[in-house]
Amino acid sequence: MKLAKREKDKRSGNARLRQRAIDKLQGAPIAAASGLVATDIHKQLHALQVHQIELEMQNAELQQMRTDLESSLARYTDLYDFAPIGYFTLDRKGVILEANLTSADLLGMLRAELIGKHFKRFVLDASEAAFDAFLYRVFASKAKETCELPVLDEQKQAFFVHIEATAEISGQTCRVAILDINKRKLTEVALQQSQEALRELAAHQEDVKENERKRIAREIHDDLGQNLLALRIDIAMLNDRTRHSHPRLNKKTEAALAHLDATIKAVRLAINNLHPAVLDLGLIAALEWQVQDFQRRNKIEIDLAMGEINITHDDNLAIALFRILQESLNNVIRHAKATRVRIALCIEDNKLFMKIADNGIGIFPECRRKANAFGLMGIEERVRALSGELIVESGQAQGTKLTVAIPLPGMAGKDSPGDRR
């Protein structure tokens, strides 16, 4: 079908060319010749002239087509050679068959020197297996494949490149494009190092803050707390002695005792907020105290489930999980509008899991992106400082569930369904 169509187009083109030649010949003078019939001579001469004009026109068209093709070839050769991306043609073994000038410049060689060399020669030894796997995928999948590898130029200077390759229809060669991404990689490394330094600084600041809290709480307890206790004992004694002899003074001492008791209670609350003494008793005792204190102050039902967990005493772990639970419960009060909270603590696969779920309104996606939303950010940083993982699951009107997973190298535990409330 295609061949018949091509023959038809060719005949049509020839017919148009002949008609153009006839039109050009119209009106041209024809010389007479003796011995031949004038009509025959006229016909033959006319046919020869038409054919001559056809050949001249065909030659002109071919010359123009050749000029156009040469111009297109030069233009596309320039685009190929001076493209900002290096181009190669490789065979199945990775041998370089073709290369543009940019690729030669990237590798610090002349283009003629590249032809015939194995591309793997420029790949770092540690990445040769990765390149072999990449080249195998290119010819096996017939789709575009990508990878990022460190390569060496002729001066043995390493730099990262992004590689894209597609197998040709023949299946024997592939087209490869490489882009120098060394600056991007260096920026990524610098950014990663900066983020790691910030995390270490944040963890150090948390340690400093906890130590300062502990010091202030101890000083308040040892100084202010003891002085208030001594003052209360003195006022209580004065109250007893004035009960019958000085009724009006007795009322004043009773009022002073009431104010002093309120002050002592506020001081104890401040000490617990700074550094609860129960933290010194271990993680389990601290979490139980946190739950009981929250229920007493907020009247929200909490289900606390903890298995028979045996954890080596670790101040950093206990403080981190205590603060995570504290921040999570504060979020429940401030944002969730929940009536019930479930807390579970268990050890699986040598990891400590703490799961906190509420039945509140959930977290809206835009709320997590607020500029001053530091609650979850602080929790995430505490978890990351312990090489852990934080998973937040939430939906509108579906509540929120936080899962904290902390690795416990060298520690053991047993999971039991026992509940402690």
C-alpha positions as CSV (number, residue, x, y, z in Angstrom):
1,M,0.0,0.0,0.0
2,K,2.8,2.5,1.0
3,L,4.8,1.6,-2.2
4,A,1.8,2.1,-4.5
5,K,1.1,5.5,-2.8
6,R,4.7,6.4,-3.3
7,E,4.6,5.5,-7.0
8,K,1.4,7.5,-7.4
9,D,3.0,10.6,-5.8
10,K,6.0,10.2,-8.0
11,R,3.9,10.1,-11.2
12,S,1.9,13.1,-10.0
13,G,5.1,15.0,-9.4
14,N,6.5,14.2,-12.8
15,A,3.2,15.3,-14.4
16,R,3.4,18.6,-12.6
17,L,7.0,19.1,-13.6
18,R,6.2,18.3,-17.3
19,Q,3.3,20.8,-17.3
20,R,5.6,23.5,-15.8
21,A,8.1,22.8,-18.6
22,I,5.4,23.0,-21.3
23,D,4.2,26.3,-19.8
24,K,7.7,27.6,-19.9
25,L,8.2,26.5,-23.5
26,Q,5.0,28.3,-24.8
27,G,5.9,30.9,-27.3
28,A,9.5,29.9,-27.8
29,P,10.6,30.0,-31.6
30,I,11.2,26.7,-33.4
31,A,13.6,26.5,-36.4
32,A,12.5,24.7,-39.6
33,A,14.4,21.7,-41.0
34,S,14.5,20.4,-44.6
35,G,13.6,16.8,-45.6
36,L,11.2,16.2,-42.7
37,V,7.7,16.8,-42.3
38,A,7.3,20.1,-40.5
39,T,4.7,18.7,-38.1
40,D,6.9,15.8,-37.0
41,I,9.9,17.9,-36.6
42,H,8.0,20.3,-34.6
43,K,6.7,17.6,-32.3
44,Q,10.1,16.0,-31.8
45,L,11.8,19.2,-31.2
46,H,9.1,20.3,-28.7
47,A,9.5,17.0,-26.8
48,L,13.3,17.4,-26.6
49,Q,13.0,21.0,-25.4
50,V,10.4,20.0,-22.8
51,H,12.7,17.2,-21.5
52,Q,15.7,19.5,-21.4
53,I,13.7,22.1,-19.4
54,E,12.5,19.3,-17.1
55,L,16.1,18.2,-16.4
56,E,17.2,21.8,-15.8
57,M,14.4,22.3,-13.3
58,Q,15.1,19.0,-11.6
59,N,18.7,19.9,-11.3
60,A,17.8,23.3,-9.8
61,E,15.5,21.7,-7.3
62,L,18.1,19.1,-6.3
63,Q,20.7,21.8,-5.8
64,Q,18.3,23.7,-3.6
65,M,17.5,20.5,-1.6
66,R,21.2,19.8,-1.2
67,T,21.8,23.4,0.0
68,D,19.0,23.1,2.5
69,L,20.2,19.7,3.8
70,E,23.7,21.0,4.3
71,S,22.4,24.0,6.1
72,S,20.2,21.8,8.4
73,L,23.1,19.4,9.0
74,A,25.4,22.2,10.0
75,R,22.7,23.7,12.3
76,Y,21.9,20.4,14.0
77,T,25.7,19.5,14.2
78,D,26.2,22.7,16.1
79,L,23.2,22.0,18.3
80,Y,24.6,18.5,19.0
81,D,28.2,19.5,19.6
82,F,27.7,22.7,21.6
83,A,24.7,21.6,23.7
84,P,25.1,22.2,27.4
85,I,24.7,18.4,28.0
86,G,27.2,15.7,27.0
87,Y,25.9,13.2,24.5
88,F,27.3,9.7,23.8
89,T,26.4,6.7,21.7
90,L,27.3,3.4,23.4
91,D,27.2,-0.2,22.4
92,R,25.9,-3.0,24.6
93,K,29.4,-3.3,26.2
94,G,29.5,0.4,27.0
95,V,32.1,1.3,24.3
96,I,31.8,4.9,23.1
97,L,30.9,5.0,19.4
98,E,30.0,8.7,19.2
99,A,30.4,11.8,21.5
100,N,29.8,15.5,21.2
101,L,32.3,18.2,22.1
102,T,30.6,18.9,25.4
103,S,31.1,15.4,26.6
104,A,34.7,15.5,25.6
105,D,35.1,18.7,27.5
106,L,33.5,17.2,30.6
107,L,35.9,14.3,30.6
108,G,38.9,16.5,29.7
109,M,39.8,14.7,26.5
110,L,39.7,15.3,22.7
111,R,36.6,13.8,21.0
112,A,38.8,11.6,18.8
113,E,40.4,10.1,21.9
114,L,37.1,9.2,23.4
115,I,35.9,7.1,20.5
116,G,36.5,3.4,21.1
117,K,37.1,3.7,24.8
118,H,34.9,2.0,27.4
119,F,32.8,4.5,29.3
120,K,33.3,2.5,32.5
121,R,36.9,3.7,32.4
122,F,35.7,7.0,33.6
123,V,33.5,5.6,36.4
124,L,34.8,5.2,40.0
125,D,35.7,1.7,40.9
126,A,33.1,1.7,43.7
127,S,30.3,2.6,41.2
128,E,31.2,0.2,38.4
129,A,28.6,-2.3,39.5
130,A,26.0,0.4,39.6
131,F,26.9,1.5,36.0
132,D,26.8,-2.1,34.7
133,A,23.3,-2.5,36.3
134,F,22.2,0.8,34.7
135,L,23.4,-0.2,31.2
136,Y,21.7,-3.6,31.6
137,R,18.4,-1.9,32.4
138,V,18.7,0.5,29.4
139,F,18.9,-2.4,26.9
140,A,16.4,-4.6,28.8
141,S,13.6,-2.1,29.3
142,K,13.8,-0.1,26.1
143,A,12.5,2.8,28.2
144,K,14.5,5.8,29.4
145,E,16.6,5.0,32.5
146,T,18.3,7.4,34.8
147,C,21.0,7.3,37.4
148,E,23.5,9.5,39.3
149,L,27.2,8.4,39.5
150,P,30.6,9.9,40.4
151,V,32.9,9.8,37.4
152,L,36.6,10.8,36.8
153,D,37.9,13.1,34.2
154,E,41.3,12.6,32.5
155,Q,43.1,14.4,35.4
156,K,41.4,11.9,37.9
157,Q,39.2,14.6,39.3
158,A,35.9,13.1,40.6
159,F,32.6,14.8,40.0
160,F,28.9,13.7,40.0
161,V,26.9,13.4,36.8
162,H,23.2,12.7,36.1
163,I,22.9,10.1,33.3
164,E,19.8,9.4,31.1
165,A,19.9,6.7,28.4
166,T,17.5,5.2,25.9
167,A,18.2,2.1,23.7
168,E,17.9,2.6,19.9
169,I,15.4,0.6,17.8
170,S,18.2,-1.7,16.7
171,G,18.8,-2.7,20.3
172,Q,22.6,-2.7,19.7
173,T,23.3,0.9,20.7
174,C,21.9,3.5,23.1
175,R,21.9,7.2,23.3
176,V,23.3,8.7,26.5
177,A,23.0,12.2,27.9
178,I,25.1,13.3,30.9
179,L,24.8,16.4,33.0
180,D,27.4,17.7,35.5
181,I,25.6,18.0,38.8
182,N,28.6,18.3,41.0
183,K,27.7,21.8,42.3
184,R,24.2,20.5,43.2
185,K,25.7,17.5,45.0
186,L,28.1,19.6,46.9
187,T,25.2,22.0,47.9
188,E,23.2,19.0,49.0
189,V,26.1,17.7,51.1
190,A,26.6,21.1,52.7
191,L,22.9,21.4,53.4
192,Q,22.8,18.0,55.0
193,Q,25.8,18.8,57.1
194,S,24.2,22.1,58.1
195,Q,21.0,20.3,59.1
196,E,22.9,17.7,61.0
197,A,24.8,20.5,62.9
198,L,21.5,22.2,63.6
199,R,20.0,19.0,65.0
200,E,23.1,18.4,67.2
201,L,22.8,22.0,68.4
202,A,19.1,21.6,69.1
203,A,19.8,18.4,71.0
204,H,22.5,20.1,73.0
205,Q,20.2,23.0,73.8
206,E,17.6,20.5,75.0
207,D,20.1,18.9,77.3
208,V,21.2,22.3,78.6
209,K,17.6,23.3,79.1
210,E,16.8,20.1,81.0
211,N,19.8,20.4,83.2
212,E,19.0,24.0,83.9
213,R,15.4,23.0,84.7
214,K,16.7,20.4,87.1
215,R,19.1,22.8,88.8
216,I,16.4,25.5,89.2
217,A,13.9,23.0,90.5
218,R,16.5,21.7,93.0
219,E,17.3,25.2,94.2
220,I,13.7,26.1,94.5
221,H,13.1,23.0,96.5
222,D,16.2,23.3,98.7
223,D,16.0,27.0,99.4
224,L,12.5,28.5,98.8
225,G,10.7,25.2,99.6
226,Q,12.6,24.7,102.9
227,N,12.1,28.3,103.9
228,L,8.4,28.2,103.2
229,L,8.1,25.0,105.2
230,A,9.9,26.5,108.1
231,L,7.7,29.6,107.9
232,R,4.6,27.5,107.9
233,I,5.8,25.6,111.0
234,D,6.3,28.9,112.8
235,I,2.9,30.3,111.8
236,A,1.2,27.1,112.7
237,M,2.7,27.2,116.2
238,L,1.6,30.9,116.5
239,N,-1.8,29.9,115.4
240,D,-2.1,27.2,118.1
241,R,-0.9,29.5,120.8
242,T,-3.3,32.3,119.9
243,R,-6.4,30.1,119.4
244,H,-7.9,31.0,122.9
245,S,-5.9,34.0,124.1
246,H,-5.9,36.2,121.0
247,P,-8.9,35.4,118.7
248,R,-8.3,38.3,116.3
249,L,-4.7,37.4,115.9
250,N,-5.6,33.8,115.5
251,K,-7.8,34.6,112.5
252,K,-4.9,36.5,110.9
253,T,-2.6,33.5,111.4
254,E,-5.2,31.2,109.9
255,A,-5.4,33.5,106.8
256,A,-1.6,33.6,106.6
257,L,-1.5,29.8,106.8
258,A,-4.1,29.6,103.9
259,H,-2.0,31.9,101.8
260,L,1.2,30.0,102.7
261,D,-0.4,26.7,101.8
262,A,-1.4,28.1,98.4
263,T,2.1,29.4,97.9
264,I,3.7,26.1,98.8
265,K,1.3,24.3,96.4
266,A,2.3,26.8,93.6
267,V,5.9,26.2,94.3
268,R,5.5,22.4,94.1
269,L,3.6,22.8,90.8
270,A,6.4,25.0,89.5
271,I,9.0,22.4,90.6
272,N,7.0,19.6,88.9
273,N,6.7,21.7,85.7
274,L,10.4,22.3,85.7
275,H,11.6,18.8,86.5
276,P,9.2,16.3,88.1
277,A,10.9,14.4,90.8
278,V,9.2,11.2,89.6
279,L,11.5,11.3,86.5
280,D,14.3,10.0,88.9
281,L,12.2,6.9,89.4
282,G,12.3,5.9,85.7
283,L,10.2,6.1,82.6
284,I,7.2,4.0,83.6
285,A,6.7,5.9,86.9
286,A,7.1,9.3,85.1
287,L,4.5,8.4,82.4
288,E,2.0,7.1,85.0
289,W,2.4,10.3,87.0
290,Q,2.0,12.4,83.9
291,V,-1.3,10.7,83.0
292,Q,-2.7,10.9,86.5
293,D,-1.8,14.6,86.8
294,F,-3.4,15.3,83.4
295,Q,-6.6,13.5,84.3
296,R,-6.8,15.3,87.6
297,R,-6.4,18.8,86.0
298,N,-8.5,18.3,82.8
299,K,-11.1,15.6,83.4
300,I,-10.3,13.9,80.1
301,E,-10.5,10.1,80.1
302,I,-7.1,8.4,79.3
303,D,-6.5,4.7,78.7
304,L,-2.8,3.9,79.4
305,A,-1.6,0.4,78.3
306,M,1.9,-0.7,79.0
307,G,3.3,-4.2,78.7
308,E,5.9,-5.6,81.1
309,I,8.7,-3.5,79.9
310,N,12.2,-3.8,81.3
311,I,14.3,-0.8,80.2
312,T,17.8,0.0,81.4
313,H,17.6,3.4,83.1
314,D,18.3,6.1,80.6
315,D,17.7,9.7,81.6
316,N,17.7,11.0,78.0
317,L,15.2,8.5,76.9
318,A,12.9,9.0,79.9
319,I,13.0,12.8,79.6
320,A,12.4,12.8,75.9
321,L,9.4,10.5,76.0
322,F,8.1,12.4,79.1
323,R,8.3,15.7,77.2
324,I,6.8,14.1,74.0
325,L,3.8,12.9,76.0
326,Q,3.5,16.2,77.8
327,E,3.5,18.2,74.5
328,S,1.0,15.7,72.9
329,L,-1.4,16.0,75.9
330,N,-1.0,19.8,75.8
331,N,-2.0,19.7,72.1
332,V,-5.0,17.6,73.0
333,I,-6.2,20.4,75.4
334,R,-5.3,23.3,73.1
335,H,-6.4,22.0,69.7
336,A,-8.0,18.6,69.5
337,K,-11.2,19.1,71.5
338,A,-11.0,15.4,72.4
339,T,-12.8,13.6,75.2
340,R,-10.7,10.5,75.2
341,V,-7.0,9.7,74.7
342,R,-5.4,6.2,74.3
343,I,-1.7,5.8,75.2
344,A,0.2,2.5,74.5
345,L,3.8,1.7,75.3
346,C,5.4,-1.5,74.0
347,I,8.7,-3.0,72.7
348,E,8.8,-4.7,69.3
349,D,11.8,-5.7,67.2
350,N,14.1,-4.1,69.7
351,K,12.3,-0.8,69.3
352,L,10.3,1.1,71.9
353,F,6.9,2.3,70.6
354,M,4.8,5.0,72.2
355,K,1.4,5.5,70.5
356,I,-0.9,8.4,71.5
357,A,-4.3,8.6,69.9
358,D,-7.3,10.9,70.5
359,N,-10.8,11.2,69.3
360,G,-10.7,14.9,68.5
361,I,-11.2,17.0,65.4
362,G,-7.9,16.0,63.8
363,I,-5.1,18.1,62.3
364,F,-5.8,20.2,59.3
365,P,-3.0,20.1,56.7
366,E,-2.5,23.9,56.8
367,C,-2.2,23.8,60.5
368,R,1.1,21.8,60.3
369,R,2.5,24.4,58.0
370,K,1.9,27.4,60.2
371,A,4.9,29.5,61.0
372,N,4.6,29.2,64.8
373,A,3.5,25.5,64.9
374,F,6.4,24.3,67.0
375,G,4.7,21.6,68.9
376,L,5.0,18.8,66.4
377,M,8.3,20.2,65.2
378,G,9.7,20.0,68.8
379,I,8.4,16.4,69.1
380,E,10.0,15.5,65.8
381,E,13.4,16.9,66.8
382,R,13.4,15.0,70.1
383,V,12.6,11.8,68.3
384,R,15.3,12.4,65.6
385,A,17.8,13.1,68.4
386,L,17.3,9.6,69.6
387,S,17.6,8.2,66.0
388,G,13.9,7.4,66.1
389,E,10.9,7.9,63.8
390,L,7.7,9.9,64.2
391,I,4.5,9.0,62.3
392,V,1.5,11.3,62.4
393,E,-1.8,10.0,61.2
394,S,-4.8,12.4,61.1
395,G,-8.0,13.2,59.3
396,Q,-10.7,15.8,59.7
397,A,-13.1,14.6,62.5
398,Q,-11.1,11.3,62.7
399,G,-8.8,12.3,65.5
400,T,-5.0,12.2,65.6
401,K,-2.5,9.3,66.2
402,L,1.2,9.9,66.9
403,T,3.5,6.9,66.8
404,V,7.0,7.3,68.1
405,A,9.5,4.5,67.5
406,I,12.9,4.6,69.3
407,P,15.6,2.0,68.7
408,L,16.9,0.3,71.9
409,P,20.2,-1.4,71.1
410,G,21.2,-3.9,73.7
411,M,17.8,-3.6,75.5
412,A,15.1,-6.1,75.9
413,G,11.4,-6.1,76.7
414,K,8.3,-8.2,76.8
415,D,5.0,-7.2,75.3
416,S,2.0,-7.9,77.5
417,P,-1.6,-6.8,77.2
418,G,-1.6,-5.5,80.8
419,D,-3.2,-2.1,81.3
420,R,-2.2,0.4,83.9
421,R,-4.5,3.4,84.5
